[in-house]
Amino acid sequence: MCNKWTLLVVATLDQGSLRFTDLHRQIPGISQRMLTLTLRNLERDGLVSRTVYAEVPPRVEYALTPTGKSLIPPALALAGWAIEHVPHIEASRQAYQARNP
């Protein structure tokens, strides 16, 4: 739960179920490997479901489970907190850099 990709994947899947390629396209900067690892971890933790359709070529879709959807309000609260405190965080970072060149 504690990496930037997890929250981005969860937030993206809040829009509805997506195929891997669509999910990858909507999250700039994430590698295919990192997306795969993140999805596996979220599936393992019960936050994301993976549905494989018996088609040629096979189609796989990812969606939030009810538990995954319950993560959205706290994630939004955390994002709101971060936005509210950006000036203080930036000032602290600059003061730290000045003390530790």
C-alpha positions, -999 to 999 in steps of 0.1 A, spaced: 0 0 0 29 23 5 41 31 -29 30 57 -55 20 31 -80 -5 13 -58 -26 44 -52 -24 54 -88 -36 20 -100 -64 20 -74 -74 55 -84 -74 46 -121 -94 15 -115 -120 36 -96 -132 46 -131 -142 9 -138 -126 -23 -150 -98 -20 -175 -76 -42 -196 -39 -42 -188 -30 -22 -219 -55 5 -211 -44 7 -175 -8 10 -186 -17 38 -210 -35 57 -183 -7 57 -158 22 77 -172 57 65 -162 49 31 -149 67 2 -165 49 -29 -176 69 -49 -150 59 -25 -122 23 -25 -133 23 -63 -133 39 -65 -98 15 -39 -85 -16 -57 -99 -4 -90 -85 1 -75 -50 -33 -58 -52 -50 -90 -63 -31 -110 -35 -44 -84 -9 -80 -87 -22 -82 -52 -35 -83 -60 -73 -100 -88 -91 -86 -103 -123 -110 -117 -148 -98 -138 -178 -121 -142 -207 -118 -173 -229 -113 -155 -262 -86 -155 -289 -65 -136 -280 -73 -139 -243 -87 -108 -227 -79 -100 -191 -96 -72 -171 -88 -58 -137 -114 -42 -114 -116 -30 -78 -132 -54 -54 -155 -39 -27 -125 -38 -4 -106 -19 -30 -134 5 -35 -134 12 2 -98 24 -1 -109 54 -23 -122 77 4 -91 74 26 -69 77 -4 -87 109 -14 -83 122 21 -46 115 20 -43 133 -14 -62 163 0 -39 164 30 -8 162 7 -22 191 -15 -29 212 16 5 207 31 27 210 -1 40 245 8 51 233 43 67 201 29 85 221 2 98 246 28 110 217 50 128 201 21 145 234 12 156 239 48 169 203 50 189 208 18 204 240 31 215 222 63 227 191 44 243 201 12 
